[in-house]
Amino acid sequence: MTTIASQAAHYMLRFESLFDSGRALAFPCDERGEVALDALSERARRNYLYARIVVGREFAVPAVRRAYDD
């Protein structure tokens, strides 16, 4: 069985800005979009939690993407 942390190198959960083209926040995740919060730095954890709160107001619904996709 693989863990989120081991799969995180392969997938990213990407929150695209609704107002600033090219601006986004992205976090390592598994193929289901689950982010290992304990593996994030404190700053990344705060950014992740913020992005989740403002979905629909500042960021679009996040998408799971292969890490090499842009």
Distance bins in CASP14 RR format, pairs under 12 A and 6 or more apart:
PFRMAT RR
TARGET T0000
AUTHOR 0000-0000-0000
RMODE 2
METHOD distances of the structure
MODEL  1
1 7 0 0 0 0 0 1 0 0 0 0 0
1 30 0 0 0 0 0 1 0 0 0 0 0
2 8 0 0 0 0 0 1 0 0 0 0 0
2 9 0 0 0 0 0 1 0 0 0 0 0
2 10 0 0 0 0 1 0 0 0 0 0 0
2 11 0 0 0 0 0 1 0 0 0 0 0
2 30 1 0 0 1 0 0 0 0 0 0 0
2 31 0 0 0 0 1 0 0 0 0 0 0
2 32 0 0 0 0 0 1 0 0 0 0 0
2 34 0 0 0 0 0 1 0 0 0 0 0
3 9 0 0 0 0 0 1 0 0 0 0 0
3 28 0 0 0 0 0 1 0 0 0 0 0
3 29 0 0 0 0 0 1 0 0 0 0 0
3 30 0 0 0 0 1 0 0 0 0 0 0
3 34 0 0 0 0 0 1 0 0 0 0 0
3 36 1 0 0 1 0 0 0 0 0 0 0
3 38 0 0 0 0 0 1 0 0 0 0 0
3 39 0 0 0 0 1 0 0 0 0 0 0
4 10 0 0 0 0 0 1 0 0 0 0 0
4 11 0 0 0 0 1 0 0 0 0 0 0
4 13 0 0 0 0 0 1 0 0 0 0 0
4 27 0 0 0 0 0 1 0 0 0 0 0
4 28 0 0 0 0 1 0 0 0 0 0 0
4 29 1 0 0 1 0 0 0 0 0 0 0
4 30 1 0 1 0 0 0 0 0 0 0 0
4 31 0 0 0 0 1 0 0 0 0 0 0
4 32 0 0 0 0 1 0 0 0 0 0 0
4 33 0 0 0 0 1 0 0 0 0 0 0
4 34 1 0 1 0 0 0 0 0 0 0 0
4 35 1 0 0 1 0 0 0 0 0 0 0
4 36 1 0 1 0 0 0 0 0 0 0 0
4 37 0 0 0 0 1 0 0 0 0 0 0
4 38 0 0 0 0 1 0 0 0 0 0 0
4 39 1 0 0 1 0 0 0 0 0 0 0
4 40 0 0 0 0 0 1 0 0 0 0 0
5 11 0 0 0 0 0 1 0 0 0 0 0
5 28 0 0 0 0 1 0 0 0 0 0 0
5 29 0 0 0 0 0 1 0 0 0 0 0
5 30 0 0 0 0 1 0 0 0 0 0 0
5 34 0 0 0 0 0 1 0 0 0 0 0
5 35 0 0 0 0 0 1 0 0 0 0 0
5 36 1 0 1 0 0 0 0 0 0 0 0
5 37 0 0 0 0 0 1 0 0 0 0 0
5 38 0 0 0 0 1 0 0 0 0 0 0
5 39 1 0 1 0 0 0 0 0 0 0 0
5 40 0 0 0 0 0 1 0 0 0 0 0
6 28 0 0 0 0 0 1 0 0 0 0 0
6 29 0 0 0 0 0 1 0 0 0 0 0
6 30 0 0 0 0 1 0 0 0 0 0 0
6 31 0 0 0 0 0 1 0 0 0 0 0
6 36 0 0 0 0 1 0 0 0 0 0 0
6 39 0 0 0 0 0 1 0 0 0 0 0
7 13 0 0 0 0 0 1 0 0 0 0 0
7 28 0 0 0 0 1 0 0 0 0 0 0
7 29 1 0 0 1 0 0 0 0 0 0 0
7 30 1 0 1 0 0 0 0 0 0 0 0
7 31 1 0 0 1 0 0 0 0 0 0 0
7 32 0 0 0 0 1 0 0 0 0 0 0
7 33 0 0 0 0 1 0 0 0 0 0 0
7 34 0 0 0 0 1 0 0 0 0 0 0
7 35 0 0 0 0 0 1 0 0 0 0 0
7 36 0 0 0 0 1 0 0 0 0 0 0
7 39 0 0 0 0 0 1 0 0 0 0 0
7 64 0 0 0 0 0 1 0 0 0 0 0
7 66 0 0 0 0 0 1 0 0 0 0 0
7 67 0 0 0 0 1 0 0 0 0 0 0
8 26 0 0 0 0 0 1 0 0 0 0 0
8 27 0 0 0 0 1 0 0 0 0 0 0
8 28 1 1 0 0 0 0 0 0 0 0 0
8 29 1 0 0 1 0 0 0 0 0 0 0
8 30 1 0 0 1 0 0 0 0 0 0 0
8 31 0 0 0 0 0 1 0 0 0 0 0
8 32 0 0 0 0 0 1 0 0 0 0 0
8 33 0 0 0 0 1 0 0 0 0 0 0
8 34 0 0 0 0 1 0 0 0 0 0 0
8 35 1 0 0 1 0 0 0 0 0 0 0
8 36 1 0 0 1 0 0 0 0 0 0 0
8 37 0 0 0 0 0 1 0 0 0 0 0
8 38 0 0 0 0 0 1 0 0 0 0 0
8 39 1 0 0 1 0 0 0 0 0 0 0
8 40 0 0 0 0 1 0 0 0 0 0 0
8 44 0 0 0 0 0 1 0 0 0 0 0
8 64 0 0 0 0 0 1 0 0 0 0 0
8 67 0 0 0 0 1 0 0 0 0 0 0
9 28 1 0 0 1 0 0 0 0 0 0 0
9 29 0 0 0 0 0 1 0 0 0 0 0
9 30 0 0 0 0 0 1 0 0 0 0 0
9 31 0 0 0 0 0 1 0 0 0 0 0
9 36 0 0 0 0 0 1 0 0 0 0 0
9 39 0 0 0 0 0 1 0 0 0 0 0
9 66 0 0 0 0 0 1 0 0 0 0 0
9 67 1 0 0 1 0 0 0 0 0 0 0
9 68 0 0 0 0 0 1 0 0 0 0 0
10 28 0 0 0 0 1 0 0 0 0 0 0
10 29 0 0 0 0 1 0 0 0 0 0 0
10 30 0 0 0 0 1 0 0 0 0 0 0
10 31 1 0 0 1 0 0 0 0 0 0 0
10 33 0 0 0 0 0 1 0 0 0 0 0
10 64 0 0 0 0 0 1 0 0 0 0 0
10 65 0 0 0 0 0 1 0 0 0 0 0
10 66 1 0 0 1 0 0 0 0 0 0 0
10 67 1 0 1 0 0 0 0 0 0 0 0
10 68 0 0 0 0 1 0 0 0 0 0 0
10 69 0 0 0 0 0 1 0 0 0 0 0
11 26 0 0 0 0 1 0 0 0 0 0 0
11 27 0 0 0 0 1 0 0 0 0 0 0
11 28 1 0 0 1 0 0 0 0 0 0 0
11 29 1 0 1 0 0 0 0 0 0 0 0
11 30 1 0 0 1 0 0 0 0 0 0 0
11 31 1 0 1 0 0 0 0 0 0 0 0
11 32 0 0 0 0 1 0 0 0 0 0 0
11 33 1 0 0 1 0 0 0 0 0 0 0
11 34 0 0 0 0 1 0 0 0 0 0 0
11 35 0 0 0 0 1 0 0 0 0 0 0
11 36 0 0 0 0 0 1 0 0 0 0 0
11 62 0 0 0 0 0 1 0 0 0 0 0
11 63 0 0 0 0 0 1 0 0 0 0 0
11 64 1 0 1 0 0 0 0 0 0 0 0
11 65 1 0 0 1 0 0 0 0 0 0 0
11 66 1 0 0 1 0 0 0 0 0 0 0
11 67 1 0 0 1 0 0 0 0 0 0 0
11 68 0 0 0 0 0 1 0 0 0 0 0
11 69 0 0 0 0 1 0 0 0 0 0 0
12 24 0 0 0 0 1 0 0 0 0 0 0
12 25 0 0 0 0 1 0 0 0 0 0 0
12 26 1 0 1 0 0 0 0 0 0 0 0
12 27 1 0 0 1 0 0 0 0 0 0 0
12 28 1 0 0 1 0 0 0 0 0 0 0
12 29 1 0 0 1 0 0 0 0 0 0 0
12 30 0 0 0 0 0 1 0 0 0 0 0
12 31 0 0 0 0 0 1 0 0 0 0 0
12 33 0 0 0 0 1 0 0 0 0 0 0
12 35 0 0 0 0 1 0 0 0 0 0 0
12 44 0 0 0 0 0 1 0 0 0 0 0
12 48 0 0 0 0 0 1 0 0 0 0 0
12 62 0 0 0 0 1 0 0 0 0 0 0
12 63 0 0 0 0 1 0 0 0 0 0 0
12 64 1 0 0 1 0 0 0 0 0 0 0
12 65 1 0 1 0 0 0 0 0 0 0 0
12 66 1 0 0 1 0 0 0 0 0 0 0
12 67 1 0 1 0 0 0 0 0 0 0 0
12 68 0 0 0 0 1 0 0 0 0 0 0
12 69 1 0 0 1 0 0 0 0 0 0 0
12 70 0 0 0 0 0 1 0 0 0 0 0
13 24 0 0 0 0 0 1 0 0 0 0 0
13 25 0 0 0 0 1 0 0 0 0 0 0
13 26 1 0 0 1 0 0 0 0 0 0 0
13 27 1 0 1 0 0 0 0 0 0 0 0
13 28 1 0 0 1 0 0 0 0 0 0 0
13 29 1 0 1 0 0 0 0 0 0 0 0
13 30 0 0 0 0 1 0 0 0 0 0 0
13 31 0 0 0 0 0 1 0 0 0 0 0
13 32 0 0 0 0 1 0 0 0 0 0 0
13 33 1 0 1 0 0 0 0 0 0 0 0
13 34 0 0 0 0 1 0 0 0 0 0 0
13 35 1 0 1 0 0 0 0 0 0 0 0
13 36 0 0 0 0 0 1 0 0 0 0 0
13 37 0 0 0 0 0 1 0 0 0 0 0
13 40 0 0 0 0 0 1 0 0 0 0 0
13 44 0 0 0 0 0 1 0 0 0 0 0
13 47 0 0 0 0 0 1 0 0 0 0 0
13 48 0 0 0 0 1 0 0 0 0 0 0
13 51 0 0 0 0 1 0 0 0 0 0 0
13 52 0 0 0 0 1 0 0 0 0 0 0
13 55 0 0 0 0 0 1 0 0 0 0 0
13 59 0 0 0 0 0 1 0 0 0 0 0
13 61 0 0 0 0 0 1 0 0 0 0 0
13 62 1 0 1 0 0 0 0 0 0 0 0
13 63 1 0 0 1 0 0 0 0 0 0 0
13 64 1 0 1 0 0 0 0 0 0 0 0
13 65 0 0 0 0 1 0 0 0 0 0 0
13 66 0 0 0 0 0 1 0 0 0 0 0
13 67 0 0 0 0 0 1 0 0 0 0 0
14 22 0 0 0 0 0 1 0 0 0 0 0
14 23 0 0 0 0 0 1 0 0 0 0 0
14 24 1 0 1 0 0 0 0 0 0 0 0
14 25 1 0 0 1 0 0 0 0 0 0 0
14 26 1 0 1 0 0 0 0 0 0 0 0
14 27 0 0 0 0 1 0 0 0 0 0 0
14 28 0 0 0 0 0 1 0 0 0 0 0
14 29 0 0 0 0 1 0 0 0 0 0 0
14 33 0 0 0 0 0 1 0 0 0 0 0
14 35 0 0 0 0 0 1 0 0 0 0 0
14 48 0 0 0 0 0 1 0 0 0 0 0
14 51 0 0 0 0 1 0 0 0 0 0 0
14 59 0 0 0 0 1 0 0 0 0 0 0
14 60 0 0 0 0 1 0 0 0 0 0 0
14 61 0 0 0 0 0 1 0 0 0 0 0
14 62 1 0 0 1 0 0 0 0 0 0 0
14 63 1 0 1 0 0 0 0 0 0 0 0
14 64 1 0 0 1 0 0 0 0 0 0 0
14 65 1 0 1 0 0 0 0 0 0 0 0
14 66 0 0 0 0 0 1 0 0 0 0 0
14 67 0 0 0 0 0 1 0 0 0 0 0
14 69 0 0 0 0 1 0 0 0 0 0 0
14 70 0 0 0 0 1 0 0 0 0 0 0
15 22 0 0 0 0 0 1 0 0 0 0 0
15 23 0 0 0 0 1 0 0 0 0 0 0
15 24 1 0 1 0 0 0 0 0 0 0 0
15 25 1 0 1 0 0 0 0 0 0 0 0
15 26 1 0 0 1 0 0 0 0 0 0 0
15 27 0 0 0 0 1 0 0 0 0 0 0
15 29 0 0 0 0 0 1 0 0 0 0 0
15 33 0 0 0 0 0 1 0 0 0 0 0
15 35 0 0 0 0 0 1 0 0 0 0 0
15 47 0 0 0 0 1 0 0 0 0 0 0
15 48 0 0 0 0 1 0 0 0 0 0 0
15 49 0 0 0 0 0 1 0 0 0 0 0
15 50 0 0 0 0 1 0 0 0 0 0 0
15 51 1 0 1 0 0 0 0 0 0 0 0
15 52 0 0 0 0 1 0 0 0 0 0 0
15 53 0 0 0 0 0 1 0 0 0 0 0
15 54 0 0 0 0 1 0 0 0 0 0 0
15 55 1 0 0 1 0 0 0 0 0 0 0
15 56 0 0 0 0 1 0 0 0 0 0 0
15 57 0 0 0 0 0 1 0 0 0 0 0
15 58 0 0 0 0 1 0 0 0 0 0 0
15 59 1 0 1 0 0 0 0 0 0 0 0
15 60 1 0 0 1 0 0 0 0 0 0 0
15 61 0 0 0 0 1 0 0 0 0 0 0
15 62 1 0 1 0 0 0 0 0 0 0 0
15 63 0 0 0 0 1 0 0 0 0 0 0
15 64 0 0 0 0 0 1 0 0 0 0 0
15 65 0 0 0 0 0 1 0 0 0 0 0
16 22 1 0 0 1 0 0 0 0 0 0 0
16 23 1 0 0 1 0 0 0 0 0 0 0
16 24 1 0 1 0 0 0 0 0 0 0 0
16 25 0 0 0 0 1 0 0 0 0 0 0
16 26 0 0 0 0 1 0 0 0 0 0 0
16 51 0 0 0 0 0 1 0 0 0 0 0
16 55 0 0 0 0 0 1 0 0 0 0 0
16 56 0 0 0 0 0 1 0 0 0 0 0
16 58 0 0 0 0 0 1 0 0 0 0 0
16 59 1 0 0 1 0 0 0 0 0 0 0
16 60 1 0 1 0 0 0 0 0 0 0 0
16 61 0 0 0 0 1 0 0 0 0 0 0
16 62 0 0 0 0 1 0 0 0 0 0 0
16 63 1 0 0 1 0 0 0 0 0 0 0
16 65 0 0 0 0 0 1 0 0 0 0 0
16 70 0 0 0 0 0 1 0 0 0 0 0
17 23 1 1 0 0 0 0 0 0 0 0 0
17 24 1 0 0 1 0 0 0 0 0 0 0
17 25 0 0 0 0 1 0 0 0 0 0 0
17 26 0 0 0 0 0 1 0 0 0 0 0
17 51 0 0 0 0 1 0 0 0 0 0 0
17 54 0 0 0 0 0 1 0 0 0 0 0
17 55 0 0 0 0 0 1 0 0 0 0 0
17 56 0 0 0 0 0 1 0 0 0 0 0
17 57 0 0 0 0 0 1 0 0 0 0 0
17 58 1 0 0 1 0 0 0 0 0 0 0
17 59 1 0 0 1 0 0 0 0 0 0 0
17 60 1 0 0 1 0 0 0 0 0 0 0
17 62 0 0 0 0 0 1 0 0 0 0 0
18 24 0 0 0 0 0 1 0 0 0 0 0
18 51 0 0 0 0 0 1 0 0 0 0 0
18 54 0 0 0 0 1 0 0 0 0 0 0
18 55 0 0 0 0 1 0 0 0 0 0 0
18 56 1 0 0 1 0 0 0 0 0 0 0
18 57 1 0 0 1 0 0 0 0 0 0 0
18 58 1 0 0 1 0 0 0 0 0 0 0
18 59 1 0 0 1 0 0 0 0 0 0 0
18 60 1 0 1 0 0 0 0 0 0 0 0
18 61 0 0 0 0 0 1 0 0 0 0 0
19 54 0 0 0 0 0 1 0 0 0 0 0
19 56 0 0 0 0 0 1 0 0 0 0 0
19 57 0 0 0 0 1 0 0 0 0 0 0
19 58 1 0 0 1 0 0 0 0 0 0 0
19 59 0 0 0 0 1 0 0 0 0 0 0
19 60 0 0 0 0 0 1 0 0 0 0 0
20 58 0 0 0 0 1 0 0 0 0 0 0
20 59 0 0 0 0 0 1 0 0 0 0 0
20 60 0 0 0 0 0 1 0 0 0 0 0
21 60 0 0 0 0 0 1 0 0 0 0 0
22 59 0 0 0 0 0 1 0 0 0 0 0
22 60 0 0 0 0 0 1 0 0 0 0 0
22 70 0 0 0 0 1 0 0 0 0 0 0
23 51 0 0 0 0 0 1 0 0 0 0 0
23 58 0 0 0 0 1 0 0 0 0 0 0
23 59 0 0 0 0 1 0 0 0 0 0 0
23 60 0 0 0 0 0 1 0 0 0 0 0
24 47 0 0 0 0 0 1 0 0 0 0 0
24 51 0 0 0 0 1 0 0 0 0 0 0
24 58 0 0 0 0 0 1 0 0 0 0 0
24 59 1 0 0 1 0 0 0 0 0 0 0
24 60 0 0 0 0 1 0 0 0 0 0 0
24 62 0 0 0 0 1 0 0 0 0 0 0
24 63 0 0 0 0 1 0 0 0 0 0 0
24 65 0 0 0 0 0 1 0 0 0 0 0
24 69 0 0 0 0 0 1 0 0 0 0 0
24 70 0 0 0 0 1 0 0 0 0 0 0
25 35 0 0 0 0 0 1 0 0 0 0 0
25 40 0 0 0 0 0 1 0 0 0 0 0
25 43 0 0 0 0 0 1 0 0 0 0 0
25 44 0 0 0 0 1 0 0 0 0 0 0
25 45 0 0 0 0 0 1 0 0 0 0 0
25 46 0 0 0 0 0 1 0 0 0 0 0
25 47 1 0 1 0 0 0 0 0 0 0 0
25 48 1 0 0 1 0 0 0 0 0 0 0
25 49 0 0 0 0 0 1 0 0 0 0 0
25 50 0 0 0 0 1 0 0 0 0 0 0
25 51 1 0 1 0 0 0 0 0 0 0 0
25 52 0 0 0 0 1 0 0 0 0 0 0
25 53 0 0 0 0 0 1 0 0 0 0 0
25 54 0 0 0 0 0 1 0 0 0 0 0
25 55 0 0 0 0 0 1 0 0 0 0 0
25 58 0 0 0 0 1 0 0 0 0 0 0
25 59 1 0 0 1 0 0 0 0 0 0 0
25 60 0 0 0 0 0 1 0 0 0 0 0
25 62 0 0 0 0 1 0 0 0 0 0 0
25 63 0 0 0 0 0 1 0 0 0 0 0
26 33 0 0 0 0 0 1 0 0 0 0 0
26 35 0 0 0 0 0 1 0 0 0 0 0
26 40 0 0 0 0 0 1 0 0 0 0 0
26 44 0 0 0 0 1 0 0 0 0 0 0
26 47 0 0 0 0 1 0 0 0 0 0 0
26 48 0 0 0 0 1 0 0 0 0 0 0
26 51 0 0 0 0 1 0 0 0 0 0 0
26 59 0 0 0 0 0 1 0 0 0 0 0
26 62 0 0 0 0 1 0 0 0 0 0 0
26 63 0 0 0 0 1 0 0 0 0 0 0
26 64 0 0 0 0 0 1 0 0 0 0 0
26 65 0 0 0 0 1 0 0 0 0 0 0
26 66 0 0 0 0 0 1 0 0 0 0 0
26 67 0 0 0 0 1 0 0 0 0 0 0
26 69 0 0 0 0 0 1 0 0 0 0 0
26 70 0 0 0 0 0 1 0 0 0 0 0
27 33 0 0 0 0 1 0 0 0 0 0 0
27 34 0 0 0 0 0 1 0 0 0 0 0
27 35 1 0 1 0 0 0 0 0 0 0 0
27 36 0 0 0 0 1 0 0 0 0 0 0
27 37 0 0 0 0 1 0 0 0 0 0 0
27 39 0 0 0 0 1 0 0 0 0 0 0
27 40 1 0 0 1 0 0 0 0 0 0 0
27 41 0 0 0 0 0 1 0 0 0 0 0
27 43 0 0 0 0 0 1 0 0 0 0 0
27 44 1 0 0 1 0 0 0 0 0 0 0
27 45 0 0 0 0 1 0 0 0 0 0 0
27 46 0 0 0 0 0 1 0 0 0 0 0
27 47 1 0 0 1 0 0 0 0 0 0 0
27 48 1 0 1 0 0 0 0 0 0 0 0
27 49 0 0 0 0 0 1 0 0 0 0 0
27 50 0 0 0 0 0 1 0 0 0 0 0
27 51 0 0 0 0 1 0 0 0 0 0 0
27 52 0 0 0 0 0 1 0 0 0 0 0
27 62 0 0 0 0 1 0 0 0 0 0 0
27 63 0 0 0 0 0 1 0 0 0 0 0
27 64 0 0 0 0 0 1 0 0 0 0 0
27 65 0 0 0 0 0 1 0 0 0 0 0
27 67 0 0 0 0 0 1 0 0 0 0 0
28 34 0 0 0 0 0 1 0 0 0 0 0
28 35 1 0 0 1 0 0 0 0 0 0 0
28 36 1 0 0 1 0 0 0 0 0 0 0
28 37 0 0 0 0 0 1 0 0 0 0 0
28 38 0 0 0 0 0 1 0 0 0 0 0
28 39 1 0 0 1 0 0 0 0 0 0 0
28 40 0 0 0 0 1 0 0 0 0 0 0
28 41 0 0 0 0 0 1 0 0 0 0 0
28 44 0 0 0 0 1 0 0 0 0 0 0
28 48 0 0 0 0 0 1 0 0 0 0 0
28 64 0 0 0 0 0 1 0 0 0 0 0
28 65 0 0 0 0 0 1 0 0 0 0 0
28 66 0 0 0 0 0 1 0 0 0 0 0
28 67 1 0 0 1 0 0 0 0 0 0 0
29 35 1 0 1 0 0 0 0 0 0 0 0
29 36 1 0 0 1 0 0 0 0 0 0 0
29 37 0 0 0 0 0 1 0 0 0 0 0
29 39 0 0 0 0 0 1 0 0 0 0 0
29 40 0 0 0 0 0 1 0 0 0 0 0
29 44 0 0 0 0 0 1 0 0 0 0 0
29 48 0 0 0 0 1 0 0 0 0 0 0
29 62 0 0 0 0 1 0 0 0 0 0 0
29 63 0 0 0 0 0 1 0 0 0 0 0
29 64 1 0 0 1 0 0 0 0 0 0 0
29 65 0 0 0 0 1 0 0 0 0 0 0
29 66 0 0 0 0 0 1 0 0 0 0 0
29 67 0 0 0 0 1 0 0 0 0 0 0
30 36 0 0 0 0 1 0 0 0 0 0 0
30 39 0 0 0 0 0 1 0 0 0 0 0
30 64 0 0 0 0 1 0 0 0 0 0 0
30 67 0 0 0 0 0 1 0 0 0 0 0
31 64 1 0 0 1 0 0 0 0 0 0 0
31 65 0 0 0 0 0 1 0 0 0 0 0
31 66 0 0 0 0 1 0 0 0 0 0 0
31 67 0 0 0 0 0 1 0 0 0 0 0
32 62 0 0 0 0 0 1 0 0 0 0 0
32 64 1 0 0 1 0 0 0 0 0 0 0
33 48 0 0 0 0 0 1 0 0 0 0 0
33 52 0 0 0 0 0 1 0 0 0 0 0
33 61 0 0 0 0 0 1 0 0 0 0 0
33 62 1 0 0 1 0 0 0 0 0 0 0
33 63 0 0 0 0 1 0 0 0 0 0 0
33 64 1 0 1 0 0 0 0 0 0 0 0
33 65 0 0 0 0 1 0 0 0 0 0 0
34 48 0 0 0 0 0 1 0 0 0 0 0
34 62 0 0 0 0 0 1 0 0 0 0 0
34 64 0 0 0 0 1 0 0 0 0 0 0
35 44 0 0 0 0 1 0 0 0 0 0 0
35 45 0 0 0 0 1 0 0 0 0 0 0
35 47 0 0 0 0 0 1 0 0 0 0 0
35 48 1 0 0 1 0 0 0 0 0 0 0
35 49 0 0 0 0 1 0 0 0 0 0 0
35 51 0 0 0 0 0 1 0 0 0 0 0
35 52 0 0 0 0 1 0 0 0 0 0 0
35 62 0 0 0 0 1 0 0 0 0 0 0
35 64 0 0 0 0 0 1 0 0 0 0 0
36 44 0 0 0 0 0 1 0 0 0 0 0
36 45 0 0 0 0 0 1 0 0 0 0 0
36 48 0 0 0 0 0 1 0 0 0 0 0
37 44 0 0 0 0 1 0 0 0 0 0 0
37 45 1 0 1 0 0 0 0 0 0 0 0
37 46 0 0 0 0 0 1 0 0 0 0 0
37 47 0 0 0 0 0 1 0 0 0 0 0
37 48 1 0 0 1 0 0 0 0 0 0 0
37 49 0 0 0 0 1 0 0 0 0 0 0
37 52 0 0 0 0 0 1 0 0 0 0 0
38 44 0 0 0 0 0 1 0 0 0 0 0
38 45 0 0 0 0 1 0 0 0 0 0 0
38 48 0 0 0 0 0 1 0 0 0 0 0
39 45 0 0 0 0 1 0 0 0 0 0 0
39 48 0 0 0 0 0 1 0 0 0 0 0
40 46 0 0 0 0 1 0 0 0 0 0 0
40 47 0 0 0 0 1 0 0 0 0 0 0
40 48 1 0 0 1 0 0 0 0 0 0 0
40 49 0 0 0 0 1 0 0 0 0 0 0
40 51 0 0 0 0 0 1 0 0 0 0 0
41 47 0 0 0 0 1 0 0 0 0 0 0
41 48 0 0 0 0 0 1 0 0 0 0 0
42 48 0 0 0 0 0 1 0 0 0 0 0
42 49 0 0 0 0 0 1 0 0 0 0 0
43 49 0 0 0 0 0 1 0 0 0 0 0
43 50 0 0 0 0 0 1 0 0 0 0 0
44 50 0 0 0 0 0 1 0 0 0 0 0
44 51 0 0 0 0 0 1 0 0 0 0 0
45 51 0 0 0 0 0 1 0 0 0 0 0
45 52 0 0 0 0 0 1 0 0 0 0 0
46 52 0 0 0 0 0 1 0 0 0 0 0
46 53 0 0 0 0 0 1 0 0 0 0 0
47 53 0 0 0 0 0 1 0 0 0 0 0
47 54 0 0 0 0 0 1 0 0 0 0 0
47 58 0 0 0 0 0 1 0 0 0 0 0
47 59 0 0 0 0 0 1 0 0 0 0 0
48 54 0 0 0 0 0 1 0 0 0 0 0
48 55 0 0 0 0 0 1 0 0 0 0 0
48 59 0 0 0 0 0 1 0 0 0 0 0
48 62 0 0 0 0 1 0 0 0 0 0 0
49 55 0 0 0 0 0 1 0 0 0 0 0
50 57 0 0 0 0 0 1 0 0 0 0 0
50 58 0 0 0 0 1 0 0 0 0 0 0
50 59 0 0 0 0 1 0 0 0 0 0 0
51 57 0 0 0 0 0 1 0 0 0 0 0
51 58 1 0 0 1 0 0 0 0 0 0 0
51 59 1 0 1 0 0 0 0 0 0 0 0
51 60 0 0 0 0 0 1 0 0 0 0 0
51 61 0 0 0 0 0 1 0 0 0 0 0
51 62 1 0 0 1 0 0 0 0 0 0 0
52 58 0 0 0 0 0 1 0 0 0 0 0
52 59 0 0 0 0 1 0 0 0 0 0 0
52 61 0 0 0 0 0 1 0 0 0 0 0
52 62 0 0 0 0 1 0 0 0 0 0 0
53 59 0 0 0 0 1 0 0 0 0 0 0
54 60 0 0 0 0 0 1 0 0 0 0 0
54 61 0 0 0 0 0 1 0 0 0 0 0
54 62 0 0 0 0 0 1 0 0 0 0 0
55 61 1 0 1 0 0 0 0 0 0 0 0
55 62 1 0 0 1 0 0 0 0 0 0 0
55 63 0 0 0 0 0 1 0 0 0 0 0
56 62 0 0 0 0 0 1 0 0 0 0 0
63 69 0 0 0 0 1 0 0 0 0 0 0
END
